[in-house]
């Protein structure tokens, strides 16, 4: 398979800030002190001034202030095992902002060859125009370093990273904790948002949230000799646990950024993480020649709706390293390869002697489950549960370059997955992100009977990994309501599945809002919210009460016997245009579908009328309606969300009179671009273009009896539309094309 060989550029640790590293002399018997940094009433006005006097055991508490802390910081001293850490921490209940605007230096916080230091609770922002810089950078050697609960964003430029740990020395960086941080709106390409590289050992990377970055989310690297000259000293002996990575997408090389990636690391456990909407979900590779990535355990992770593949392992060409003796266990892969690239759910490259076991793997409608290149040697797959919506005969497995149509053909030819199942895993609501097993799931107790959980291993909810005679397949271990044992996720369990006896059949206490209709209730939708047709007292809202079914193209919505519904019809009061056109193409495959809509010479519209999509306060939905004998029907709905980051840059841009949207990843509904131009009567205009699989285009031709209508609706309640009356310029199974009369 073609793959970019320029996945990551080389980086060189920058020069040390010599003056700032001159630590004050102190005695080992100094009493621990707490210094306060504040705009007034504290011990210091600047954070660096407080750090410069802090010694082992001291704490620097930083208060918020009206003007930001325009500083870049260096830890000039270490703590020690006897006196304790030097702790730089936000004051309780506060989040002071460290801002790099106009401040020289590459890194917002630099920890160079220090030990026993903590950085806790800051907002770190605006490290701008950098060429190799970080929100927090750890260099050299050291031990007992903790980076916790920071919010890091707007690190901009090239190699503009969130948290960077480079073990550059002969002695390692060890006993490292990176926990509870949020990293977003950073531009790490061609590097990574959160990375451990080189001589780094005994680490914990836990409970971090990385999103909207323009390359790899979390990375563990070995073999880059410009960072660590000894290729044997790689990121190793660590844990990557309970992290969430969303929208880690590369801006170069065709877009192959892993949400979580191991490149040359060793003996790392990657567990209980969630990766979604990234180029690749989770990857284990070896980019550097002669490096062997080994001992990686990937277990109990959820990989859902990633762009090109869910789980990937192996080096991308034969001339570099290898992935060997790694295990991929009890993961749930659901509807990855959303762009329809053909890599599917599981992509195996140049790899040797690895194990894939106890995984739930569910393909999209393209049915591709495995893509395996020629370099796949000795991989063992078994006790997995496979599924595609087209059934076992429609499933596609490419094994060592040969495509097998159907589950039976694949197993017969490869002798893999002998004890695996092909069945719908009956996940709860996976399209909404809930991949728990339902009570009837065939994944329950279907795992390897010889399975023994690892030390401390739990399922996606933190529950014991085995709850029954055998481990369940996938990341979830189902609880068994009605077995008279209160298990994780249950409020009660009285040994039966009777409703209304105080403990209902979903093992929640009998009450309004638990999702079970019991005596005295008309309805129970699992909440006590208003406006959803089931009132807070679990009675039906009166007929005709206003509600919202969540579909902007169907309105107005009203309640009837507890059900919220509306009419799929064009809104009658949209702003109109004198000119415009629409083209809808139904390709030979969904990857060739296309929609373009133009609305020109329109009713007067101000920039304020468009709301605030740049700031994320306003969303848009494009609705296309057909009519048959005058009866309307909704044929297409495409969302254009407000805010967001697309390929490392804001999706929306604004000027004096124009709003422009661009998303080459075509998420979530296939919209590539939109242009909204304000203007006086006859001068306002709109353009929307969408394409490929995410467009979810229905079949052609349209009835157009008498019209096809296209409307753009904002979440602020405004609407722009045009109706194209018969006859169309073209209306057949391949294309609908028309312009305003």
Secondary structure, 3 states (H helix, E strand, C coil): CCCCCCCCCCCCCCCCCCHHHCCCCCCCCCCCCEEEECCCCCCECCHHHHHHHCCCCCEEEECCCCCCECCCEECCCCCECCCECEEEEECCCCCCEEECCCCCCCCCEEEECCCCEEEECCEEEEEEEEEEEEEEEEECCEEEEEEECCEEEEEEEEEEEEEEEEECCCCCEEEEEEECCEEEEEECCCCCCEEEEECEEEEEEECCEEEEECCCCEEEECCCCCCCCCCCCCCEEEEEECCEEEEECCCCCCCCCEEEEEEECEEEEEECCEEECCCEEEEEECCCCCCEEECCEEECCEEECCCCEEEEECECCCCCCEEECCEEECCEEECCCCCCCCCCCEEECEEECCEEECCEEECCCCCEEEEECCCEECCEEECCEEECCCCHHHCEEEECCEEEECHHHHHHHHCCCCCCEECCCCEEEHHHCEEEECCCCCCCCCCCCCCCCCCCCECCCCCECCCCCCCCCCCCCCCCCCCCCCCCCCCCCCCCCCCCCCECCCCCECCCCCCCCCCCCCCCCCCCCCCCCECCCCCECCCCCECCCCCCCCCCCEEECCEEECCCCCCCCCECEEEEEEEEECCCCHHHCEEEEEEEEECCECCHHHCCCCCCCCCEEEEEEEEECCEEEEEEEEEECCCCEECCEECEEECCCEEEEECCCCCCCCEEEEEEECECCCCEEEEEEEECHHHCCCCCCCCCCCEEEEEEEECCCCEEEEEEECCCCEECCCEEEEECC
